[in-house]
Amino acid sequence: MTGLRFVPLTPDALGAVLALQREACGPLMHPLGEAELSDMLAGPAEGHGVVLGALTDHGLTAFLAVQFPGRTDHNLGRDYGLPDGDLDRALHFTGILVHPHRRGQGLHRRLIETAAQGVLPPDRHRYWFATVRPENTASVRGMLSVGMSVFARKPKHDGHDRLLFVRDLSAPAGG
């Protein structure tokens, strides 16, 4: 995959992110709203998250949207049983989308690994969380490939059952 670069996206990328989401978001995914994406595109210093893009010479081919939920009611750390003091150390992988022509190339895993190696503030990422529809086998495999494990299954977002994933970075991978 030569010519692929991973960069934190800025607010001016909103149109490209929304366009990719329209093209790549299937029935097993929950699309992110424009306001939610704008907040994450503001970056960790200004907003409540970050969006990492995978770019080619032709434009945006994939993205990872990461939300820092803080102590909000929707923090998946509450479902996991984290004490209030640890909720600020949780982040959510709220959206990982890959252009249909680039699927099957490991971009899901590479986006998360790249984010973990320098994009995500170290004091914010002890606990990784994500939700995935059980039928979305590609996303389930992607989460498992980065050492996440299922801790619950329950309705979330759009009322559909979702697998709730976690990875505690202080524990050994897969532990």
N, C-alpha and C positions, 0 to 999 in steps of 0.2 A: 504494500500500500504506500508507494512512494507519493510524495506531494501532499501528504496529509499532515495538517498541523492542528494542534489543540490549543485553543486560546480562550481565556475568559471573555465572554461577550459583554458588550456595553449597551446602554439603552438604545442606541441607533440601530441595533440588530433586531429590534422587536418585529419589524415587518418580515424579515427572513425567517425568524423563529416561528411566527404565526403561519407563514406560508408552508414551511416544512411540516408543521403540525397538521395543517389541513390535508396535506398530501399523504402523510405517513400514519396518522392516527386511525387505527382500526376500531372495530366494534368492541374489542376487549380492553381498550384503553380509555382513560378518563382525561379528556382534553383540559389543558390549563387555561384559565381565563386571562384576558389581556392585562387586567390590573395585577393579578398574581405574578404573571411573567414580568411585567414592568418593575415590580418591587424586587424580584430576584435579579433582574438585569442591572439594577442600580448598584449591585455589588455588596460585599459584606460590610463595607464601611458605611454605606448609606441605607441599604435595605435589609431584608431579612433572608438573604440567600445569595446565590450566585448561579450563573448559567455558563457552562463550559461548552464550547462549540468545537466540532471537528470540521475543518475547512479544507476544501480542495481549490484548485484554480477556478472551478466552476461555481464556487460558493459553499453555503452551509450544507453539509451532508448528514450531520447528526448533532444532537445536543443532549446534555445532561442538565436538568434543572434541579437545584438543591435548595431546600428551604430550611431556615433556622427557625423552628417553631417557638422557641422560648418556652414560657410556662403557659401557653395557650391550652384551651381544653382539647384541641385536636392533636396535641403532641402524642405521637405513638408510644412514647416512653411511659405515658400513663397506662396504656394497655399492657405494657410490659412489666409494670410495677416499679418503675424508677421512683426513688424519693424525690420530693420537690427540688432539692439541691442539685440533683443530677440532670434535671430536665433541660437546663441551659447547655448541657454537653451533647445534646441529641441533635441530629440533623435528619432530614427526610430527603430521599431521592424521590422527588415528586413527579418527575417525567424524564424518560429516556426514550428518545425517538431517533430512529435511523431511517434514512431514505430507503425506499423499497429496493432500489438498485444496489445498495451497499450492505444489505442484510446478509448475515452468515459469515461476516469477516471479522468477528470479534470486537466490533466497535463498542458494544455495550460494556464489556469488561474493560476495554482500553480507556473509555471515558472515565469510569469510576477509578481505575488505577491512577490515571493522570491527575484527576482531581485530588486524590489522596496524597499524591507526591508533591503537592505544593500550592494548589489553588485553594484548598479548604483551610481556614485558620486552625492551627493545631489545637488550640484551647477549645475548639468547638466540635471536634469530631471523635469523641470517645465512643459514642453510640451511633451507629448507622441504622436507619429504619427505612422500610419501603413497603408498599402494598402492591400486590399483583393478583389479577384475576387468575384463579387456578387453571382455567382453560388456556391461558396465555403461556404455553409451554416454553416459548423462546425467552420470554422475560424471566420465568421461573429459573430456567437454566442459567441465564445471565446473573441473577442474584446469587445462586449457589456457586457460580464460578469465582466470585469475589469473596467467598467465605461467609456469606450470610446464611442464616438458618431460619426456618419457620418456627414461630412461637405461638401463633394463633390463627384461627380462621373465623372471620366474622364480616358482616356487612359494613362497608365503608363507602365514602364518596357518593356514588350514584345509587346506593342501595344494594348493589351486587355483593355477593360473598367475595372476600379477598383473603389471600394468604398474607399474613403480617410477618415480615422478615426483620431480623435484627443481626447486627454484628457488634460485639463489644470489643473495641480495639485493644483493650488491656488483657484480653484473653487470647490464648493461642487460636490461630485460624481454624474455623470449624468447631471451636469449643464454646 
